[in-house]
Amino acid sequence: MVKNVCEIFGSNVFSDSVMKERLPKDIYKAIKRTIDMGEPLTRDVANVVANSMKDWAIEKGATHYTHWFQPMTGKTAEKHDSFISSSGTGRAVMEFSGKELIQGEPDASSFPNGGLRATFEARGYTAWDCTSPAFLKDDTLCIPTAFCSYTGEALDKKTPLLRSMEAINVQGMRILKLFGNTSAKKVVTTVGPEQEYFLIDKRLYQERKDLIFTGRTLFGSKPPKGQELDDHYFGSIKEKVSAYMKELDEELWKLGVTSKTKHNEVAPAQHEMAPIFDTTNIGTDHNHLVMDTMCKVANHHELVCLLHEKPFAGVNGSGKHNNWSMSTDEGINLLEPGKTPHENTQFLTLIAAIIGAVDEYAPLLRMSAATAGNDHRLGANEAPPAIISVFLGEQLTDIVEQIIEGKLTDSKKAGVLNIGVATLPILPKDVTDRNRTSPFAFTGNKFEFRMVGSSQSVSGANIVLNTIIAEHLKRIADELEGAKDFNKKLIEVITRLIKKHKRVIFNGDGYSEDWVVEAEKRGLPNIKSTVDALKHFNDKESVELFTSHKIFTVEEVMARQEIMFEEYAKTINIEAKTMVEMARREIIPACIQFATDIAGSINEIKAATDLALTSAQESILVKVSNLITAAQTRLEELEQAINAANSQESVHNQADMFKDKVIPAMEALRTPCDELEMIVAEDFWPYPTYIDLLFRV
């Protein structure tokens, strides 16, 4: 039975209310000034906060603390130290100092660093991020931290995210002041990352090497029934899954994660959880906790949670819709159009900046969602295409067209929906429909960036979003601050931006082939692979963008690009070697055994009778034998492709070879193996099929 939500919510978080209750007033005010306004943190304040944090954690059963950080693996990392300290009398003392709270020292050469650190140069530092509250996980106090090298370069995903938040704060405040806002002290970005995932039986998972090593099935023929009946989406939740979801909610609520929505997704065995939005930094930290908790709780129910973007071919993959918006420290959503958006010039300025940013820096946005796993998903029927476009809806599109024509007079109004049944209420109707095929869709008071993959950290996407929009806000502020006639200049700037970048606005079906043709005519990039997307990271324009806003140094850009190329190459290499292992040691031997069994049956029948009763068996034997031969040939070709890719000295060339040679060889090997699965008797097949994995939870 789930406990009272209000009682357990945030119970494992050293939250603002806990600090206010446990800290002396002057210390609480000092740490709040650091959190809210960025004032320097003194050692005296840190010592008091650390001692209070330690006492709180110990009261809740904690014995250790860790600096919880987000290296370039895309996962989280933690090194646990106990609070124990020697008293010199043979008795233990539990201590935690301000120095230990503020700074840690993990090994900086053992994490991906893109050449910034050599193996013998091990020193790195973690630094307390006081803007994200500490929390308890099991018996450990987890302290969110940034991670940098001994020489100061960022080696994590949090540091550049915090820098990007500061960049958009600076430029956003310039815009607000131009519109007469003198009360706001800060502009913050907010995110609410929806999380899609699959649940499968743990026992079946353990019987598949591909799932264990890669998180996705490398072989598998389609089941007779998939998602074509649309009966799983929002359908009744199975009892075992419901029990999992209940525990997941409870664990997330304890961690202060506002788990709001849960439901079955489109594909069999697929589900979704959505939180309420939070500041981008905390929302990103929370999403890491969501993924970690999903996997941990699944184990309690003899299930496995799959976060890969495409664990099963032929059915929908999983994404992570990144709902992004801008607000002031006073809680005002800056992307709220209001009742008369055509008169809301501040809102129109922000919309113009966003349209311009998304169009100009589309390759960077595509790069922010680029992984080997996501390449299987983008452009499929459950995900937006690799073409970046903006959906505005009827109301904003109408306003945009009026601006282009120079006759901004009115905006479409929201109506009502009369369903035609007297007992049903008349519903208020939104001013625009939704578009699930758009990669960047306006959804009322936020934009939904739908390209992010389910296993990805949302930090990458939000670093890019914050930075490109900060750049366009800066350009607008530069023009308007020196304008003699502000209103005239404002209309000129908005009109120019919209006319220049209107090509990126598209409200139609992003899945259609017509849109691919139309996008090419408009000059919009269609970057289909991670390898091609990563090549835009160090474009001259990209480097200038990131360095001018102090998001990355040149060295950090180059290192990150190197890390991402290397991750791609290693991922495909592991997948390819796993396919070789499964085909050579499981699939082909099982099929040979099946063929031998058929041959024995044929011989037995021929020996027992003179009648020609073996034509069906002989036909099957010939087909199986031919497919075994094809599989063996494709297996050898895949091994050759793997060796050729790994022989490349440059990681960039390796990534190209894995994309152009190894992946096609993997697909070629899969084809005869999946055909064999449809012929070979179930008793002979060496591992669970899609029928088992998707329908036997």
C-alpha positions in Angstrom: 0.0 0.0 0.0 1.4 3.4 -1.0 1.9 5.7 1.9 0.6 9.3 2.1 2.3 11.1 -0.8 2.6 14.4 1.1 4.3 12.7 4.0 6.9 10.8 1.9 7.5 13.4 -0.8 11.0 14.7 -0.5 11.6 12.7 2.7 15.1 11.7 1.4 16.1 15.1 0.2 18.1 17.8 2.1 15.6 20.3 0.7 15.1 24.0 1.3 12.5 23.3 4.0 15.0 20.9 5.8 17.7 23.5 5.6 15.4 26.2 6.9 14.4 24.0 9.8 17.9 22.8 10.8 20.3 25.6 9.9 20.9 28.8 12.0 19.0 31.7 10.4 22.2 33.5 9.3 23.6 30.4 7.8 20.4 29.6 6.0 20.2 33.1 4.5 23.9 32.9 3.4 23.4 29.6 1.6 20.2 30.8 0.0 22.1 33.8 -1.4 24.6 31.5 -2.8 21.9 29.3 -4.4 19.7 32.0 -5.7 22.1 34.8 -6.5 25.5 33.1 -6.9 27.2 34.8 -4.0 30.5 33.1 -2.9 30.3 30.4 -0.3 32.5 30.8 2.7 34.2 27.9 4.5 32.5 28.8 7.7 29.0 28.5 6.1 30.1 25.3 4.4 31.2 23.8 7.7 27.9 24.4 9.3 25.9 23.1 6.3 28.1 20.0 6.1 27.6 19.2 9.8 23.8 19.7 9.6 23.6 17.6 6.4 25.6 14.8 8.1 23.4 14.8 11.2 20.3 14.7 9.0 21.7 11.8 6.9 22.8 9.8 9.9 19.4 10.1 11.6 18.0 8.5 8.4 20.4 5.6 8.6 23.2 6.9 6.3 26.8 5.7 7.0 28.5 7.1 3.8 28.5 10.1 1.6 29.4 10.5 -2.1 30.0 13.2 -4.6 27.5 12.2 -7.2 28.5 13.5 -10.7 27.8 13.0 -14.4 30.9 12.1 -16.4 30.9 11.9 -20.2 29.8 8.3 -20.0 26.2 9.6 -20.0 25.7 7.8 -16.7 26.3 8.9 -13.1 29.3 8.1 -11.0 29.9 7.9 -7.3 32.7 7.0 -4.9 31.5 6.3 -1.3 33.3 7.4 1.8 32.1 6.7 5.3 31.5 9.5 7.8 33.7 7.5 10.2 36.8 9.2 11.6 39.3 8.1 14.3 39.1 9.8 17.7 42.5 8.6 18.8 40.9 6.7 21.7 40.0 3.6 19.8 36.4 4.8 19.2 34.8 5.9 16.0 33.6 9.5 15.5 31.2 10.5 12.7 32.4 13.7 11.0 31.8 15.6 7.7 33.6 18.9 7.1 32.9 21.8 4.8 35.9 20.9 2.8 34.6 17.4 2.2 31.2 18.8 1.2 32.7 21.3 -1.2 35.4 19.3 -2.9 36.2 15.7 -3.8 38.9 14.0 -5.8 38.0 11.2 -8.2 40.4 9.8 -10.8 40.1 12.0 -13.8 42.0 9.7 -16.2 39.7 6.8 -15.8 36.6 8.5 -17.3 36.2 9.6 -20.9 38.2 12.8 -21.4 39.0 13.1 -25.1 42.7 13.4 -24.5 42.5 16.2 -21.9 44.1 13.8 -19.3 46.7 11.1 -19.8 46.6 7.9 -17.8 49.4 9.0 -15.6 47.6 12.4 -15.0 45.0 11.1 -12.6 44.0 14.1 -10.5 40.5 15.6 -11.0 38.0 17.4 -8.8 34.3 17.3 -8.0 32.8 20.6 -6.8 29.5 20.8 -4.8 26.6 22.1 -6.9 24.5 23.7 -4.1 21.7 24.6 -6.6 20.7 20.9 -6.7 19.8 19.5 -3.3 21.6 16.5 -1.7 19.6 13.3 -1.3 19.8 9.9 0.3 20.1 6.7 -1.8 20.2 3.5 0.2 22.6 4.3 3.1 24.5 7.0 1.3 24.2 10.8 1.3 24.5 11.8 -2.4 25.9 15.3 -3.1 25.4 16.6 -6.7 28.7 17.9 -8.0 30.4 19.2 -11.1 33.5 17.3 -12.3 36.6 19.0 -13.8 40.2 18.1 -14.5 43.3 19.2 -12.6 43.8 21.9 -15.3 40.2 23.1 -15.0 38.5 21.7 -18.1 35.0 20.4 -17.6 34.9 16.5 -17.8 31.2 16.2 -17.1 27.7 17.1 -18.4 26.7 19.3 -15.5 29.3 22.0 -15.7 28.5 23.1 -19.3 24.8 22.9 -18.5 25.2 25.3 -15.6 27.3 27.6 -17.8 24.5 27.5 -20.5 21.9 28.4 -17.8 23.9 31.4 -16.8 24.3 32.4 -20.5 20.6 32.4 -21.1 20.0 34.2 -17.7 22.3 37.0 -18.7 20.8 37.5 -22.2 17.2 36.9 -21.0 17.6 39.6 -18.3 18.7 42.1 -21.0 15.5 41.4 -22.9 13.3 41.7 -19.8 14.8 45.1 -18.9 14.2 46.3 -22.4 10.5 45.6 -21.9 10.4 47.4 -18.5 10.7 44.4 -16.1 12.6 45.7 -13.1 11.4 43.2 -10.5 12.8 39.9 -12.0 16.3 39.1 -10.8 16.8 36.0 -12.8 15.7 34.1 -16.0 15.8 30.3 -15.6 15.0 27.5 -18.1 12.9 24.6 -17.0 12.5 21.1 -18.3 10.1 18.2 -17.8 11.7 15.1 -19.5 9.1 12.4 -20.2 10.7 9.0 -20.0 9.8 6.0 -22.1 11.0 2.5 -21.3 10.3 -1.3 -21.8 9.8 -3.9 -19.1 10.7 -7.5 -19.8 11.0 -10.7 -17.8 14.3 -10.9 -16.0 14.7 -14.6 -16.6 14.3 -14.2 -20.3 16.6 -11.2 -20.4 19.4 -13.3 -18.8 19.1 -15.8 -21.7 20.0 -13.2 -24.3 23.6 -12.0 -24.7 22.5 -9.2 -26.9 20.3 -7.6 -24.3 22.9 -8.1 -21.6 25.8 -6.6 -23.6 24.1 -4.0 -25.7 20.6 -3.3 -24.3 18.9 -4.2 -27.6 18.0 -7.3 -29.5 20.4 -7.9 -32.4 18.4 -10.8 -33.8 14.7 -11.5 -33.8 11.9 -11.9 -36.2 8.6 -10.0 -35.9 5.9 -11.7 -33.8 2.5 -12.3 -35.4 1.1 -9.4 -33.4 2.8 -6.2 -32.8 1.4 -2.8 -32.1 -0.9 -2.6 -35.2 -4.1 -2.9 -33.2 -3.2 0.1 -31.0 -4.6 -1.8 -28.1 -1.6 -1.4 -25.7 -1.5 2.4 -25.8 -3.2 3.8 -22.7 -4.5 0.3 -22.2 -5.2 -1.4 -18.9 -1.9 -1.8 -17.0 -1.0 -5.4 -16.1 -1.0 -6.3 -12.4 2.8 -7.0 -12.3 3.6 -3.8 -14.2 1.2 -1.8 -12.0 3.0 -3.1 -8.8 6.3 -1.9 -10.4 4.9 1.5 -11.2 3.5 2.0 -7.7 6.9 1.2 -6.1 8.6 3.4 -8.7 6.4 6.3 -7.9 7.0 5.9 -4.2 10.8 5.8 -4.5 10.8 8.8 -6.8 8.6 10.8 -4.6 10.9 10.2 -1.7 13.7 11.6 -3.8 11.6 14.7 -4.6 11.0 13.7 -8.2 7.5 14.8 -9.1 6.5 11.7 -10.9 3.1 12.7 -12.3 1.9 10.5 -15.2 2.2 6.8 -16.0 0.7 4.8 -18.8 1.2 2.1 -21.4 3.0 3.3 -24.5 2.4 2.2 -28.1 4.6 -0.8 -28.3 3.9 -4.1 -26.4 5.8 -4.0 -23.1 6.5 -0.3 -23.4 5.5 2.3 -20.9 6.1 6.0 -20.0 6.6 8.1 -16.9 6.3 11.9 -17.0 7.3 14.4 -14.2 6.3 18.0 -13.5 8.8 20.5 -14.9 11.7 21.8 -12.8 14.7 24.1 -13.3 16.9 22.6 -16.0 19.7 21.6 -13.6 17.4 19.9 -11.1 15.3 18.4 -13.8 18.4 16.9 -15.4 19.6 15.5 -12.1 16.1 14.1 -11.5 16.0 12.3 -14.8 19.3 10.5 -14.0 17.6 9.4 -10.8 14.5 8.3 -12.7 16.6 6.1 -15.0 18.6 4.7 -12.1 15.5 4.1 -10.0 13.6 2.5 -12.9 16.3 -0.1 -13.3 16.7 -0.8 -9.6 12.9 -1.2 -8.9 12.5 -3.5 -11.9 14.9 -5.9 -10.2 12.6 -6.1 -7.2 9.8 -7.4 -9.4 11.9 -10.0 -11.4 11.8 -7.6 -14.4 14.4 -5.7 -16.4 13.9 -2.1 -17.5 15.3 -1.4 -21.0 16.2 2.2 -21.7 17.7 1.6 -25.2 16.2 3.7 -27.9 15.3 0.6 -30.1 15.4 -2.6 -28.1 13.1 -4.4 -30.6 13.1 -4.1 -34.4 9.7 -3.5 -36.0 8.0 -1.9 -33.0 8.2 1.6 -31.6 11.4 2.7 -29.9 11.7 4.9 -26.8 12.4 8.6 -26.6 12.6 11.3 -24.0 10.5 14.3 -24.8 12.3 17.3 -23.4 9.7 19.9 -22.5 11.7 23.2 -22.4 10.6 26.6 -21.3 11.8 29.9 -19.8 10.6 31.5 -16.6 11.6 34.3 -14.2 12.6 33.8 -10.6 9.1 35.1 -9.8 7.5 32.1 -11.5 6.3 33.9 -14.6 6.4 31.6 -17.7 7.9 33.7 -20.5 6.5 31.4 -23.2 2.9 31.9 -22.0 1.3 33.7 -25.0 -1.6 35.2 -23.0 -5.0 35.9 -24.4 -3.8 38.3 -27.1 -0.4 37.0 -28.2 -0.4 39.2 -31.2 -0.1 42.2 -28.8 2.4 40.5 -26.5 5.6 41.8 -28.1 7.9 40.3 -25.4 6.5 36.9 -26.2 6.8 37.4 -29.9 10.4 38.6 -29.5 11.2 35.3 -27.7 9.4 33.2 -30.3 11.3 35.0 -33.1 14.6 34.3 -31.2 13.8 30.6 -30.8 12.7 30.2 -34.4 16.0 31.8 -35.6 18.1 29.8 -33.2 16.6 26.5 -34.2 16.9 27.2 -37.9 20.5 28.5 -37.8 21.8 25.9 -35.4 19.8 22.9 -36.6 22.9 20.7 -37.0 23.9 21.3 -33.4 20.4 20.4 -32.2 20.5 17.2 -34.2 24.0 16.5 -32.8 22.6 16.9 -29.2 20.3 13.9 -29.8 22.9 11.8 -31.7 23.8 8.4 -30.4 24.2 5.0 -32.0 21.0 3.8 -30.4 19.0 6.9 -31.5 20.0 6.4 -35.1 17.6 3.4 -35.2 14.7 5.5 -33.9 14.9 8.9 -35.6 12.8 9.0 -38.7 10.8 5.9 -37.7 7.0 6.0 -37.2 7.3 6.8 -33.4 9.9 9.5 -33.6 10.5 12.8 -35.4 12.6 12.7 -38.6 16.2 13.7 -38.6 15.1 17.0 -40.2 14.8 19.8 -37.6 11.6 21.8 -38.0 9.4 23.9 -35.7 5.7 23.3 -35.1 3.8 26.5 -34.0 0.2 25.5 -34.5 -2.6 27.5 -36.1 -2.6 30.6 -33.8 1.1 31.4 -33.8 1.4 30.5 -37.5 -1.3 32.9 -38.3 0.5 35.6 -36.3 3.7 34.8 -38.1 2.0 35.2 -41.5 0.5 38.5 -40.4 4.0 39.7 -39.3 5.5 38.7 -42.7 2.6 40.6 -44.5 3.1 43.6 -42.2 -0.6 43.5 -41.0 -0.5 42.3 -37.4 -4.1 42.9 -36.3 -5.6 39.9 -34.5 -5.0 36.3 -33.4 -7.1 33.2 -33.5 -9.1 32.6 -30.3 -9.7 29.4 -28.4 -13.1 27.9 -28.9 -15.2 25.2 -27.3 -15.9 21.6 -28.3 -19.5 20.4 -28.2 -19.3 16.6 -28.5 -23.0 16.3 -29.2 -24.2 14.4 -26.2 -26.3 16.3 -23.7 -24.8 14.6 -20.6 -21.3 15.4 -21.7 -19.8 18.8 -20.8 -18.8 21.3 -23.4 -15.0 21.4 -23.4 -12.7 24.4 -23.7 -10.7 23.8 -26.9 -7.0 24.7 -27.2 -6.1 27.2 -29.9 -4.0 24.7 -31.7 -3.7 20.9 -32.2 -0.7 18.9 -31.2 1.9 17.5 -33.7 3.6 14.4 -32.5 5.7 14.2 -35.8 7.5 17.5 -35.1 10.9 17.4 -33.5 10.4 20.9 -31.9 6.8 21.6 -31.2 5.2 24.5 -29.3 2.7 23.0 -26.9 1.0 26.0 -25.3 3.6 27.5 -23.0 6.7 25.4 -23.8 8.5 23.7 -26.6 8.7 19.9 -26.8 12.1 18.7 -28.2 11.1 15.1 -29.1 14.4 13.9 -30.6 16.3 13.1 -27.4 16.8 9.3 -27.0 15.5 7.4 -24.0 18.9 6.4 -22.6 20.5 9.9 -23.1 21.1 12.5 -20.4 19.0 15.5 -21.3 21.9 17.8 -20.4 23.3 17.7 -24.0 20.1 18.9 -25.6 19.5 21.6 -23.0 23.1 22.9 -23.3 22.5 23.4 -27.0 19.0 24.8 -26.6 20.1 27.3 -23.9 23.2 28.4 -25.8 21.7 28.9 -29.2 18.7 30.8 -27.8 21.0 32.9 -25.6 23.0 33.8 -28.7 19.9 35.1 -30.6 18.6 36.9 -27.5 22.1 38.6 -27.3 21.8 39.7 -31.0 18.3 41.1 -30.4 19.4 42.9 -27.2 22.5 44.4 -29.0 20.2 45.9 -31.6 17.4 47.1 -29.3 19.6 48.6 -26.5 20.9 51.3 -28.9 17.7 51.9 -30.7 16.4 55.5 -31.0 12.9 54.3 -31.7 12.5 51.1 -29.6 9.1 50.0 -31.0 10.0 50.6 -34.6 13.3 48.8 -34.2 11.5 45.9 -32.4 9.0 45.3 -35.2 11.9 45.5 -37.7 13.9 42.9 -35.8 11.0 40.5 -35.2 9.9 40.7 -38.9 13.4 40.2 -40.2 14.0 37.1 -38.0 10.7 35.5 -39.0 11.2 36.2 -42.7 14.7 34.9 -42.7 14.0 31.7 -40.7 10.4 30.9 -41.7 11.6 27.9 -43.7 12.0 26.0 -40.5 8.3 26.3 -39.6 6.3 23.2 -40.6 2.9 22.2 -39.2 2.3 19.1 -41.3 3.1 15.4 -41.2 6.8 15.0 -40.4 6.7 11.3 -41.3 5.6 11.8 -44.9 8.0 11.4 -47.8 6.6 14.7 -49.2 8.1 16.5 -46.2 11.5 15.1 -47.0 11.3 16.5 -50.5 9.9 19.8 -49.3 12.6 20.1 -46.6 15.3 19.6 -49.2 13.7 22.4 -51.4 13.8 24.7 -48.3 17.4 23.9 -47.7 16.9 22.2 -44.3 19.6 19.7 -43.4 18.6 16.0 -43.1 21.4 14.6 -41.0 20.6 10.9 -40.7 23.5 9.5 -38.8 25.3 10.2 -35.5 28.6 10.2 -37.3 27.5 12.9 -39.7 25.9 15.0 -36.9 29.0 14.9 -34.8 31.1 16.4 -37.6 29.2 19.7 -37.0 30.4 20.0 -33.4 33.7 21.7 -34.3 32.3 23.8 -37.2 33.8 27.3 -37.0 30.3 28.7 -36.2 29.8 26.1 -33.5 33.1 26.7 -31.8 32.5 30.5 -31.9 29.1 30.1 -30.4 30.2 27.9 -27.5 33.4 29.8 -26.7 31.8 33.3 -26.9 29.2 32.3 -24.3 31.9 30.5 -22.2 30.1 27.2 -22.5 33.1 25.3 -23.7 36.7 26.1 -24.5 38.1 25.1 -27.8 39.8 22.2 -26.1 36.6 21.1 -24.4 34.7 21.1 -27.8 37.4 19.0 -29.4 37.6 16.6 -26.5 33.8 16.1 -26.4 33.7 15.5 -30.1 36.5 12.9 -29.7 34.6 11.2 -26.8 31.3 11.0 -28.8 33.0 9.5 -31.9 34.8 7.0 -29.7 31.6 6.1 -27.9 29.8 5.5 -31.2 32.6 3.3 -32.5 32.8 1.3 -29.3 29.1 0.8 -29.2 28.9 -0.6 -32.7 32.0 -2.7 -32.1 30.4 -4.3 -29.1 27.2 -4.9 -30.9 29.0 -6.4 -33.9 31.1 -8.7 -31.8 28.0 -9.8 -29.9 26.4 -10.7 -33.1 29.4 -12.8 -34.1 29.3 -14.5 -30.7 25.6 -15.3 -30.9 25.6 -16.4 -34.6 28.7 -18.6 -34.3 28.0 -20.2 -30.9 24.2 -20.3 -30.7 22.3 -19.7 -33.9 24.3 -21.6 -36.5 24.9 -24.7 -34.2 21.2 -24.8 -33.3 20.3 -24.7 -37.0 22.8 -27.4 -37.9 21.3 -29.6 -35.2 17.8 -28.9 -36.5 19.0 -29.7 -40.1 20.7 -32.9 -38.8 17.5 -33.9 -37.1 15.5 -33.4 -40.3 18.1 -35.4 -42.3 17.8 -38.3 -39.8 14.0 -38.2 -40.1 14.3 -38.4 -43.9 16.6 -41.4 -43.8 14.4 -43.1 -41.3 11.3 -42.7 -43.4 13.1 -43.9 -46.5 14.4 -46.9 -44.7 10.9 -47.8 -43.5 9.0 -47.4 -46.7 9.4 -47.3 -50.5 6.9 -44.4 -50.7 8.1 -40.9 -51.5 7.0 -39.3 -48.3 9.9 -37.0 -47.7 9.4 -34.1 -50.1 8.3 -31.6 -47.4 11.2 -32.5 -45.1 13.7 -32.3 -48.0 12.4 -28.9 -49.0 12.8 -27.6 -45.4 16.3 -29.2 -45.2 17.4 -27.5 -48.5 16.1 -24.1 -47.3 17.7 -24.4 -43.9 21.0 -25.5 -45.3 21.1 -22.6 -47.8 20.3 -20.1 -45.0 23.0 -21.6 -42.7 25.5 -21.2 -45.6 24.3 -17.6 -46.1 24.6 -16.9 -42.3 28.1 -18.3 -42.2 29.2 -16.2 -45.2 27.7 -13.1 -43.7 29.4 -13.9 -40.4 32.8 -14.0 -42.0 32.1 -10.8 -43.9 31.1 -9.1 -40.6 34.3 -10.2 -38.9 36.3 -8.7 -41.8 34.4 -5.4 -41.5 35.0 -5.3 -37.8 38.8 -5.9 -38.2 39.0 -3.2 -41.0 37.2 -0.7 -38.8 39.3 -1.4 -35.8 42.5 -1.1 -37.9 41.8 2.6 -38.5 44.1 4.9 -36.5 41.8 7.9 -36.2 38.7 7.5 -34.1 36.9 9.6 -36.7 37.8 7.2 -39.5 36.8 4.3 -37.2 33.3 5.8 -36.7 32.9 6.2 -40.4 33.9 2.6 -41.1 31.6 1.3 -38.5 28.7 3.4 -40.0 29.4 2.6 -43.6 30.8 -1.0 -43.5 30.1 -2.7 -40.1 26.4 -1.7 -39.7 25.4 -2.9 -43.2 27.3 -6.2 -42.5 25.4 -6.6 -39.3 22.1 -6.1 -41.1 23.2 -8.6 -43.7 23.9 -11.2 -41.1 20.7 -10.6 -39.3 18.6 -11.3 -42.4 19.3 -15.1 -42.8 19.3 -15.6 -39.0 15.9 -14.0 -38.6 14.6 -16.1 -41.5 15.9 -19.2 -39.8 14.1 -18.3 -36.6 10.8 -18.5 -38.6 11.6 -22.1 -39.8 13.6 -23.8 -37.0 11.5 -25.6 -34.5 11.0 -23.7 -31.2 12.7 -26.4 -29.2 15.9 -25.9 -31.1 16.0 -22.1 -31.1 18.7 -21.0 -28.6 17.1 -18.0 -27.0 13.8 -16.3 -26.2 11.9 -14.8 -29.2 10.1 -11.5 -29.5 6.9 -13.4 -28.6 8.5 -14.3 -25.3 10.0 -10.9 -24.6 7.1 -8.7 -25.5 4.1 -10.6 -24.5 5.1 -12.7 -21.4 5.5 -10.1 -18.7 
